[in-house]
């Protein structure tokens, strides 16, 4: 009997719009396809990158776009910026708002400005009926308190919020899941000291996790230190499979089904 073909993976967080990857995009996409990555979400982090994400989604089958302003640039979010994001969010192939959220590690924008920009993104997502890709660094408790205070949660059984590149504690994961969030796992789950993160990955309900690379950042072991690419999704899936006691193919397939549900992805020729 012939073996079943490997499950097609979906990378739910890429920055193929970043110069480090965009300049070699044809080769990056070829390597992704060879590794079984069928679809990728290109995530914006400012207006130019959001515009490019939409352009790439329109040009390449299998690519989708998210549009948003990273918290690093939150102080630049004004009515004009939000108006342009609203226009972009209505384009074909746009499946999410983000990335947005809180980054209290670098504090490149004042914290109050980050919270106001995050609030604006959440309002836009509600208006456009799109999920939100949430960035969080060194701000886990403020983020969870912020969302809990607004009683933001799932729409039906659909997580309205995706915690991109989750790296929190088991307790923070529980609180996030209680808020209806889906958790995105990336290269950090493969790092030697990430034992608690692997415990979270082992315990998260099967319908609530996603696979992502955050490329060109956070390459998994043993490729750490190099530019990350969507082709590495399988490496991340295999590490999660080890701690869940599942096969790599099963993890990849489950995560892909979750991505289709969370982002409302449909096949495009």
N, C-alpha and C positions, 0 to 999 in steps of 0.2 A: 504493500500500500504506500502511495506517495505521501510524503509529509505535507501537512497543511502549510500554506504560505504564511510567513510571519505577519503578525498584526501590524497594520499601518499606524504609525505613531503620529501624534499631533504635539508640536511644540507651542505651548500657549503663551510664551513670552520671549520674543526675539527683538533684537535691534538691528535688523538687516538694513535699516535706514541710517545706521552709524557708519561714518566714513571707513572705519577699519574693516567692515564687512561689505559695504556697498560697492567699493571699488573692485572687488572680486566676486560680485554677486553670482554670475553664472556658474562659477566653479563651486561656490558655497552651496548653491541650490542642487547642483549635480551630486555633491557629496551627501547632501541630506537625502535625496531620493534613493541613492545607492544604499543608505543606511536604513531605509524603510520609513522615513519621515514624510508623510503624504501631505501634511498641511502645517502651516505656521502662521501665528499671529504676529504682525509687525506692530510694535507698540511705540507710540509717539511720546516724547518727553518735552517738547516745546512746539511752537507753531511750525517751523520749517520741517522738523522731523515728522510731525503729524501729517503735514501735507504730503511728504514723501511716502509715508506709510500708505496713505490713500491711493497715491499714484501707483505704488508697487502692487497693491491689492488688485487694482484695475488691470494691470498689465500682465500679471503672472497667475495662472490658475493654481489654486492651492494656497495662495496667500490671502490673509485677511488683515484688517487694520483696526487699531485702537487709537483714539486721539485724545490727547491731554497734555497737561503741563506738570512736569515733575516738581515736587516741593522745593527743590533747589531754586527754581525760578518763580516761586509763588508770589514774590513781591511784584512781579511784572504782570500778574493777572488782573485785567480790568475789563470793563464792559466790551470794549472793542475785541479783546482777545477771546472773551467768552462768545461773542457773536460769531467770530470766525470758527471757533470750535463747534458751535451749533450747526453752522453751515456744513462743515466737514462731516459731522456725525450723521447727517442725513444722506451721505453718499453711499452708493452701492458698495458692499464689501466691508463696511464698518460694523464691527460686532461688539465694541465696548468703548467705554470712556476710561481714559487713563494712559499713562500711569499718573496717579495722584496720591496724596496721602501726607504723611508726616516723616520728616527726617531731622531728628534732633541730634544726630551724630556730627554732621558738618555745620548745621545751622546757617546755610548759605542764604536763607531768607528768614526774617524774623518769625518766631513761632506763631504769633498771632496771625501774620499774613498767611502762613501755611494752613492754619485752621480755616481761615476765611476762604482761601482758594479751594480747599478740600470740600467745604460746604457747597461752594458754587458748582464744583464738579458733580457732587451727589445730586444737586438739584437738576443739573443738565441731564444726568443719566435718567432720573425719574421722568423728566419731560420727554426724553427720546426712547424710553422703555428699553434701556441698555444696561447690562451689568457694568460694574466698576472694577477696574484693576487697581489694587491698593498697594502702594509702596509704604513700607514701615521700617525705619532703622533707628534704634535707640529710643523708640517712642511707643513701645508695645502697650504699656498701661494707659498712657494718654489716648492712644488710638482707640483702645477698647472702651474706655470711659466715654470718649467722644461719640462713638457709635451707639453705645448703650443708652446714652442720654437722649438720643434722637429716635430710639426704638426702631432702628433700621434693621431689617431682617429679610428673610427670603420672601419672594413673591410666589405663593403656592409652594411647590417643592423645588423651585428654582433659586439657587443662591444668587442674590443680587450683588454680592461682593466676593471678589477673589483676592485673598491675601497672597500677593505675589512674593515668591522667594521666601516662604515662611521660615523663620529661624528662631521662633519663640520657645517658651517652655511648655511642658505638658499642661500646666494650668492655663496658660495663655491660649493654647490650642483648644482646650475645653471651652473657654469663654468665647473664642471666635466661632467655634462650631455651634454654640448655643445661639449666636447671633445670625446663624444661617450662612456663614462664610464657607467658601471652598478654599482649600489650602494648596498652594502651588509649591512643589518641591523641585529644587534645582541642584546644582553641583555641590552645594554645601553638605548635602546628605551623605556624600562620599568621603568627606574629610575625616581624618583620624580622630579628632577630638569632638566630633559631633554626635556623641552617644545619645544625648537627650533628644536631639532632632530625629535620630533613627527610631527612638522609642515612640515618638509622635507618629512617624510614618508607619510604624508597625500597627498602631492602634486606631488611626483615623478610619472612619467608616468608608467602605469601598466606593460609595457614591459621592465622596466629598474631597477627593484629591485629584490634582492635575500634575502633569509633567511639564517642565519648562527648562530652558537653558539660561535665559537672561544674557544670551550672547550679545556682544563679544566678551562679557564678564563671566567670572566664577566658573571657569572650566573645571570639570570633575577630575578627581584622581583617576588615572595617572597622568592626565594631560594638564594638570594645574600649572599656571605660569604662562600658558599659551592662550591665544585668542580662542574663545569658546565658539562653537558652531552648533546649529540644529542637529547635525549628525550625531552629537553626543547624547541625545535624548535616551538612546538605548542603554548607555552606561549608567545613567541615573536610574532608569527603570529596573535594571538588573540589581542595583544595590538595594533599592526598595523591596524588590522581590525577595531578596535574601532575608530581610528582617520580617517580612510578612509571611514567609513560608509558602510563597507562590512561585509560579514560573515567571520569567521575564516577559514572555508573550502575554500572559494573563494580565500582568500589571499594565503593560502598554495598551492592551485592548480596553481594559477598564477605564484607564485615564482618558483614552480617546473618546469613549462613549460619554464620559463625564464632560469633556470639552465640548462635544456636540450639543449636549443638553444645556450647559451653562451659557455658552455663547450663541446658541441657536444656529449652528453651522449647518449648511446644506450643501450637497454636492454641486460642484460647478464643472462643466466640461472644459 
